[in-house]
Amino acid sequence: MVAQMNFKWLKTLAILILLCFSAPTMTKAHNGTSEAYSELTVESNEVVYKLRIDLEELLQVTRPSANSSADILLPQEQLDRLVNESKSVMEQYILSHMIIYADGEPLEGEAADLRLTEVNDRAFAAAELRYTVHSTPQHIALDYNLFFDDVDPAHANYFQMTMDGKTQESVLTYEFRQIELGEMSVVRASKQFLLLGMEHLFTGYDHILFVVALLLAASSVRKILVTVTAFTAAHSLTLLLASLQIFSLPASLVEPVIALSIIYVALNNMLRGPSNHNAWQAFGFGLIHGFGFAGVLSEMKLHTGAFAASLLSFNIGIEIGQLIIVLLLFPLIQFARASRPAIRWSIPALSVVISLFGTFWLVERTLL
């Protein structure tokens, strides 16, 4: 009996000794949660983001078919080689899972460096990301989504941001993925979003062709004013609703309907000629186009303090763009309509071209 008890004690002692020897290895391998340490600094012409992040988790998301738990225990020379081989994939993952906004506008970043490092006896990847800005921003925001939805909801990023001599520290977690610093002035927000609204209209060729189609159908200044006013009121309403996140429609529905609206107005021009488009029809189509205009704002980070000014300025920018199109094209259309037949045919011909563009966009947005 005594011999059996002694054997049990010896067995227990052997297990404890084994655990003591294996503890450092287990700790070095992983502690159950991943960590990251960040330093974001705003300089005069760029934003510099320095990130040290748990290598095992990074290998797991960038090399899903490999055994990251085994890779992390490789000798340093082999692990360093592995990081270099996976460098481009790691950089792409990091850049695609976090967005930095300067004064509400998302920045395009590039990786200046990525290498192997060590934090608390654990292997980490050290990355340096750089984002060019045209002028020193007043407000910076970060959306951080590394690891949370991929491999580790318990991931934590110990974050420090410095701008204009002010430093803010925080911990980014699954529940708290955003951080911001600074205040964007109302004047700056208004100017920025006014120009953005104009740019969005002039580069949104589907919206331009819809306005042109409305112009082709209007035979008088009063008629175009009524139609464009109804269109403007409608898209302003849905732009506001979508921006306030009160109501919105998915782009998969909005974009094909915008193409359909172009086809409808263009065909109506060809079949009926100059007419007074129903203001309610213009209003209905304007509601859909408003959701399309709101799509660009969904990519922005509207700062709460300047939200109203930003939204109003963006809408005014769209209206200025529309007004420029009307002032430039409507006199030309009226001149063509009053000219000899060879020139008058340009109006229905233009409607045909617009309908073809609308058809192409419809097919592209529904089938391709």
Backbone torsions as a table, in degrees:
resi	resn	phi	psi	omega
1	MET	NA	-46.3	179.3
2	VAL	-62.3	-39.5	179.3
3	ALA	-62.8	-40.2	179.1
4	GLN	-64.5	-41.3	179.8
5	MET	-64.9	-43.3	178.7
6	ASN	-61.1	-38.3	179.2
7	PHE	-64.4	-41.7	178.7
8	LYS	-62.1	-42.2	179.4
9	TRP	-65.1	-40.9	178.0
10	LEU	-63.0	-39.7	179.5
11	LYS	-64.5	-44.3	179.2
12	THR	-63.8	-42.4	179.7
13	LEU	-62.8	-39.3	179.4
14	ALA	-63.6	-41.4	179.1
15	ILE	-63.6	-42.3	179.8
16	LEU	-63.3	-42.3	178.5
17	ILE	-61.9	-41.0	179.8
18	LEU	-62.2	-43.0	179.6
19	LEU	-64.3	-38.1	179.4
20	CYS	-62.6	-42.0	-179.2
21	PHE	-72.1	-31.5	-176.6
22	SER	-87.6	-15.9	-176.1
23	ALA	-57.7	-46.7	179.8
24	PRO	-59.5	-40.3	179.2
25	THR	-64.0	-42.7	-179.5
26	MET	-64.9	-39.8	-179.1
27	THR	-66.7	-39.8	-179.1
28	LYS	-67.8	-33.1	-178.0
29	ALA	-65.0	-51.8	-179.9
30	HIS	-177.7	150.7	-178.3
31	ASN	-110.9	11.4	174.7
32	GLY	101.9	-23.4	176.4
33	THR	-135.1	151.1	179.6
34	SER	-98.4	152.2	-177.3
35	GLU	-131.9	159.0	173.3
36	ALA	-145.6	153.6	179.0
37	TYR	-130.0	126.1	-172.8
38	SER	-126.4	146.0	172.1
39	GLU	-134.8	116.3	178.4
40	LEU	-112.6	125.8	-178.5
41	THR	-124.8	130.0	178.7
42	VAL	-96.5	118.3	177.9
43	GLU	-108.8	-177.4	-172.5
44	SER	-63.9	-39.3	-176.9
45	ASN	-126.4	10.3	176.7
46	GLU	-161.0	160.8	174.0
47	VAL	-110.9	126.8	-178.7
48	VAL	-109.7	125.8	-178.4
49	TYR	-119.7	114.8	178.0
50	LYS	-105.8	125.1	-173.5
51	LEU	-129.1	129.5	169.5
52	ARG	-115.3	123.2	-169.8
53	ILE	-136.3	146.9	-177.4
54	ASP	-54.0	120.6	-174.1
55	LEU	-71.8	-37.1	-177.6
56	GLU	-60.8	-45.0	178.7
57	GLU	-65.8	-38.6	179.6
58	LEU	-64.7	-39.4	175.6
59	LEU	-65.3	-35.1	-177.9
60	GLN	-65.5	-37.6	-178.5
61	VAL	-85.4	-23.2	-178.3
62	THR	-99.9	-16.2	176.4
63	ARG	-133.0	65.1	-172.2
64	PRO	-61.4	-25.1	-178.5
65	SER	-84.9	-10.5	-178.3
66	ALA	-92.8	171.2	178.3
67	ASN	-100.0	94.7	-175.3
68	SER	-67.1	-31.5	178.9
69	SER	-64.7	-35.0	177.7
70	ALA	-79.1	-38.6	-179.0
71	ASP	-61.2	-37.9	-174.8
72	ILE	-66.4	-18.4	-179.7
73	LEU	-93.8	3.3	178.7
74	LEU	-65.6	154.6	173.5
75	PRO	-57.0	154.0	-172.6
76	GLN	-57.1	-39.2	-178.9
77	GLU	-62.8	-43.4	179.0
78	GLN	-69.9	-38.2	179.7
79	LEU	-66.3	-38.3	177.2
80	ASP	-62.8	-41.0	177.5
81	ARG	-64.7	-39.4	179.4
82	LEU	-63.2	-41.7	178.5
83	VAL	-63.3	-42.3	179.0
84	ASN	-63.3	-39.0	179.4
85	GLU	-67.0	-33.0	-176.9
86	SER	-98.7	9.5	-171.3
87	LYS	-56.4	-50.7	-176.1
88	SER	-64.0	-38.5	179.4
89	VAL	-67.8	-41.2	178.9
90	MET	-63.9	-44.2	179.4
91	GLU	-61.5	-42.3	180.0
92	GLN	-64.3	-40.6	179.2
93	TYR	-62.9	-46.1	-178.5
94	ILE	-63.1	-47.3	-177.8
95	LEU	-65.3	-33.2	-176.8
96	SER	-83.5	-11.5	-177.6
97	HIS	-110.6	14.6	171.5
98	MET	-150.4	142.9	-178.7
99	ILE	-126.3	131.0	174.1
100	ILE	-107.8	130.5	180.0
101	TYR	-111.2	131.3	173.4
102	ALA	-112.3	115.0	-175.8
103	ASP	52.5	40.7	175.0
104	GLY	88.9	-12.5	-175.9
105	GLU	-100.8	129.3	179.1
106	PRO	-66.2	139.0	-178.1
107	LEU	-99.7	149.0	173.5
108	GLU	-93.1	123.0	-176.5
109	GLY	-111.9	163.6	173.9
110	GLU	-140.5	150.2	-178.8
111	ALA	-85.7	120.2	178.3
112	ALA	-87.7	-23.1	-177.2
113	ASP	-164.7	146.5	172.2
114	LEU	-152.6	122.6	-175.8
115	ARG	-149.6	169.7	178.6
116	LEU	-80.4	138.1	174.8
117	THR	-145.0	-174.8	-177.9
118	GLU	-139.2	136.3	177.0
119	VAL	-133.2	121.8	179.5
120	ASN	52.5	46.9	178.5
121	ASP	63.8	21.6	177.1
122	ARG	-123.6	148.0	-179.7
123	ALA	-75.4	128.8	178.1
124	PHE	-128.2	160.7	170.4
125	ALA	-105.3	132.4	178.3
126	ALA	-107.3	116.8	-178.2
127	ALA	-117.7	144.8	173.4
128	GLU	-123.4	119.2	-178.3
129	LEU	-112.2	142.0	-179.6
130	ARG	-127.1	136.6	-177.8
131	TYR	-127.0	121.5	-178.8
132	THR	-81.5	136.6	174.2
133	VAL	-125.8	147.3	-177.4
134	HIS	-77.0	-29.4	177.3
135	SER	-149.0	159.8	-177.7
136	THR	-61.5	118.7	-177.9
137	PRO	-72.3	155.0	176.0
138	GLN	-95.9	-22.0	-176.4
139	HIS	-138.3	130.1	179.2
140	ILE	-123.3	137.5	176.4
141	ALA	-135.4	150.7	179.9
142	LEU	-131.8	131.2	168.8
143	ASP	-108.4	119.5	-172.7
144	TYR	-119.2	122.4	-175.5
145	ASN	-135.8	28.4	178.0
146	LEU	-73.9	132.7	170.6
147	PHE	72.1	-29.1	-171.5
148	PHE	-52.9	-49.0	-175.4
149	ASP	-98.4	-3.5	-177.0
150	ASP	-98.9	-57.1	-172.1
151	VAL	-134.7	-23.7	-170.8
152	ASP	-149.4	95.3	176.2
153	PRO	-63.8	-19.2	-179.2
154	ALA	-87.8	3.1	179.6
155	HIS	-57.4	142.9	179.1
156	ALA	-135.1	136.9	178.4
157	ASN	-117.3	116.8	178.9
158	TYR	-86.9	108.3	-162.1
159	PHE	-113.8	139.8	176.0
160	GLN	-134.8	128.8	-178.6
161	MET	-123.7	133.9	-179.5
162	THR	-126.8	127.8	178.2
163	MET	-152.4	132.6	179.7
164	ASP	53.3	38.4	178.6
165	GLY	77.9	-2.1	179.1
166	LYS	-101.3	138.2	-179.7
167	THR	-122.6	135.2	177.7
168	GLN	-126.1	132.2	179.1
169	GLU	-114.5	146.4	-178.9
170	SER	-160.7	169.9	174.0
171	VAL	-119.6	118.2	178.5
172	LEU	-87.2	126.2	-177.3
173	THR	-132.6	-178.8	179.4
174	TYR	-56.4	-41.2	-178.3
175	GLU	-83.5	-24.4	-175.0
176	PHE	-126.4	91.5	-172.2
177	ARG	-107.4	0.6	-175.2
178	GLN	-123.8	147.1	175.7
179	ILE	-146.6	146.6	178.6
180	GLU	-145.0	156.7	-177.5
181	LEU	-147.8	138.6	177.1
182	GLY	96.4	168.5	179.3
183	GLU	-128.0	126.1	176.5
184	MET	-89.6	128.1	-177.9
185	SER	-67.5	154.3	-179.9
186	VAL	-62.8	-39.0	-179.1
187	VAL	-63.0	-45.9	-179.1
188	ARG	-66.3	-42.2	179.1
189	ALA	-63.1	-41.6	-178.6
190	SER	-63.5	-45.6	-179.6
191	LYS	-63.9	-45.1	-177.0
192	GLN	-62.8	-46.3	-175.1
193	PHE	-79.9	-22.7	172.1
194	LEU	-63.6	-48.9	178.5
195	LEU	-65.1	-35.6	179.1
196	LEU	-65.3	-40.5	178.1
197	GLY	-62.4	-43.6	178.3
198	MET	-65.1	-43.8	179.2
199	GLU	-61.7	-41.1	-178.4
200	HIS	-64.7	-38.5	179.4
201	LEU	-68.7	-46.0	-175.6
202	PHE	-71.2	-19.4	175.5
203	THR	-101.6	-4.0	176.2
204	GLY	-94.8	84.4	-170.8
205	TYR	-64.6	-27.9	177.8
206	ASP	-67.2	-40.0	177.7
207	HIS	-66.2	-39.2	179.6
208	ILE	-62.4	-46.5	-178.1
209	LEU	-66.0	-31.7	176.6
210	PHE	-65.2	-44.5	178.4
211	VAL	-63.2	-41.6	178.4
212	VAL	-62.4	-41.0	178.2
213	ALA	-61.7	-38.9	176.0
214	LEU	-63.9	-39.8	179.7
215	LEU	-64.2	-38.7	-179.1
216	LEU	-63.9	-25.3	-176.6
217	ALA	-90.9	-13.5	-175.3
218	ALA	-91.4	126.4	-178.0
219	SER	-98.1	-2.6	179.0
220	SER	-149.2	162.6	179.3
221	VAL	-62.9	-39.8	-178.5
222	ARG	-62.9	-41.0	-179.0
223	LYS	-66.3	-42.2	179.6
224	ILE	-68.3	-33.7	177.7
225	LEU	-64.0	-43.3	180.0
226	VAL	-64.4	-46.0	-177.1
227	THR	-66.5	-48.3	-178.3
228	VAL	-67.3	-35.2	178.0
229	THR	-63.7	-42.6	178.4
230	ALA	-63.5	-42.6	178.7
231	PHE	-62.6	-44.2	-178.9
232	THR	-64.2	-45.6	-179.6
233	ALA	-60.1	-39.6	-177.1
234	ALA	-70.0	-48.1	-176.9
235	HIS	-71.6	-24.4	174.5
236	SER	-67.3	-37.5	-179.4
237	LEU	-65.5	-50.3	-177.1
238	THR	-73.1	-28.9	173.8
239	LEU	-61.3	-41.7	178.5
240	LEU	-66.5	-46.5	-178.9
241	LEU	-61.6	-42.7	-178.7
242	ALA	-70.2	-39.4	-178.7
243	SER	-67.7	-33.4	177.2
244	LEU	-83.3	0.4	179.8
245	GLN	59.5	32.1	175.3
246	ILE	-83.3	-43.8	178.9
247	PHE	-156.6	137.3	177.1
248	SER	-151.7	164.4	177.5
249	LEU	-120.9	149.7	179.8
250	PRO	-67.5	147.5	179.7
251	ALA	-60.8	-29.4	179.6
252	SER	-63.5	-23.0	175.5
253	LEU	-95.8	-42.1	-174.7
254	VAL	-63.6	-48.3	-173.6
255	GLU	-63.2	-44.2	176.0
256	PRO	-64.1	-36.4	179.7
257	VAL	-67.5	-35.6	175.1
258	ILE	-61.1	-43.3	177.2
259	ALA	-62.2	-40.7	177.9
260	LEU	-62.8	-38.1	180.0
261	SER	-63.6	-36.7	178.2
262	ILE	-66.4	-44.9	179.4
263	ILE	-61.7	-44.4	-177.5
264	TYR	-60.6	-50.2	-176.7
265	VAL	-65.8	-40.8	-179.6
266	ALA	-64.8	-44.5	177.9
267	LEU	-64.6	-38.3	178.7
268	ASN	-63.0	-37.3	177.3
269	ASN	-63.7	-41.7	-177.9
270	MET	-69.9	-37.3	-175.1
271	LEU	-83.0	-33.7	-174.3
272	ARG	-110.6	-17.2	-177.7
273	GLY	73.4	-165.1	-179.9
274	PRO	-56.9	125.7	-178.2
275	SER	-154.6	171.0	176.6
276	ASN	-93.6	99.2	178.1
277	HIS	-56.6	139.2	177.1
278	ASN	-57.5	123.9	-177.9
279	ALA	-61.3	-32.0	179.8
280	TRP	-69.6	-33.2	175.3
281	GLN	-65.9	-43.5	177.1
282	ALA	-62.4	-37.7	178.3
283	PHE	-64.5	-44.9	-179.9
284	GLY	-61.4	-45.4	177.7
285	PHE	-66.5	-34.3	178.8
286	GLY	-62.1	-34.3	177.4
287	LEU	-59.6	-42.0	179.7
288	ILE	-69.7	-43.1	-179.7
289	HIS	-62.8	-30.9	177.8
290	GLY	-61.4	-39.9	175.9
291	PHE	-65.2	-32.2	176.1
292	GLY	-67.3	-42.3	176.6
293	PHE	-62.1	-36.2	-178.2
294	ALA	-67.9	-20.0	-178.2
295	GLY	-58.9	-38.1	-179.0
296	VAL	-69.3	-32.6	179.7
297	LEU	-71.0	-24.1	178.1
298	SER	-66.5	-20.7	177.8
299	GLU	-88.0	-7.6	-178.7
300	MET	-98.5	165.4	175.2
301	LYS	-115.8	91.3	-178.2
302	LEU	-71.3	116.8	-179.5
303	HIS	-69.6	133.6	-174.3
304	THR	-55.4	-42.3	-175.5
305	GLY	-65.2	-28.3	-178.1
306	ALA	-118.2	23.6	-174.1
307	PHE	-61.4	-50.5	-176.3
308	ALA	-62.3	-44.3	180.0
309	ALA	-64.5	-40.3	-180.0
310	SER	-63.8	-46.9	-177.5
311	LEU	-65.6	-45.3	179.6
312	LEU	-62.9	-43.4	-179.0
313	SER	-65.4	-39.3	178.3
314	PHE	-60.8	-43.7	-179.6
315	ASN	-67.3	-40.9	177.8
316	ILE	-62.8	-38.6	177.2
317	GLY	-59.8	-40.2	176.7
318	ILE	-63.6	-43.1	-178.2
319	GLU	-66.5	-38.2	177.6
320	ILE	-62.6	-42.2	177.1
321	GLY	-60.4	-44.2	177.7
322	GLN	-62.4	-42.3	-178.6
323	LEU	-63.0	-40.3	178.4
324	ILE	-61.9	-42.1	178.6
325	ILE	-62.6	-45.0	-179.4
326	VAL	-62.5	-47.1	-177.3
327	LEU	-65.1	-33.1	-179.2
328	LEU	-79.9	-42.4	-171.0
329	LEU	-92.7	-34.8	-174.0
330	PHE	-61.1	-43.2	176.3
331	PRO	-61.1	-37.7	179.0
332	LEU	-65.8	-40.6	179.1
333	ILE	-64.6	-42.6	178.9
334	GLN	-64.7	-37.8	177.6
335	PHE	-64.4	-44.5	179.9
336	ALA	-64.0	-37.7	-178.7
337	ARG	-67.1	-30.2	-178.3
338	ALA	-91.8	-0.7	-176.3
339	SER	-89.4	-176.3	-179.4
340	ARG	-68.5	162.5	-172.7
341	PRO	-52.5	-35.8	-177.8
342	ALA	-60.6	-32.4	179.2
343	ILE	-87.9	-34.5	-178.8
344	ARG	-62.0	-28.4	-179.3
345	TRP	-67.5	-15.8	179.2
346	SER	-65.8	-25.6	-177.8
347	ILE	-71.0	-53.9	176.3
348	PRO	-65.1	-31.1	177.9
349	ALA	-63.4	-39.4	178.2
350	LEU	-66.2	-36.1	176.4
351	SER	-63.7	-36.9	177.2
352	VAL	-63.2	-45.7	179.7
353	VAL	-61.2	-43.3	179.9
354	ILE	-62.8	-41.2	179.3
355	SER	-65.0	-34.9	178.1
356	LEU	-66.9	-41.9	175.9
357	PHE	-61.4	-43.8	178.5
358	GLY	-60.6	-40.6	178.6
359	THR	-64.5	-42.2	178.0
360	PHE	-60.3	-46.2	-179.9
361	TRP	-64.8	-36.4	178.6
362	LEU	-62.5	-46.9	179.4
363	VAL	-64.2	-43.5	-178.4
364	GLU	-62.3	-38.6	-173.4
365	ARG	-86.6	-11.9	180.0
366	THR	-112.3	-33.2	-173.6
367	LEU	-109.7	-28.6	-174.7
368	LEU	-93.2	NA	NA
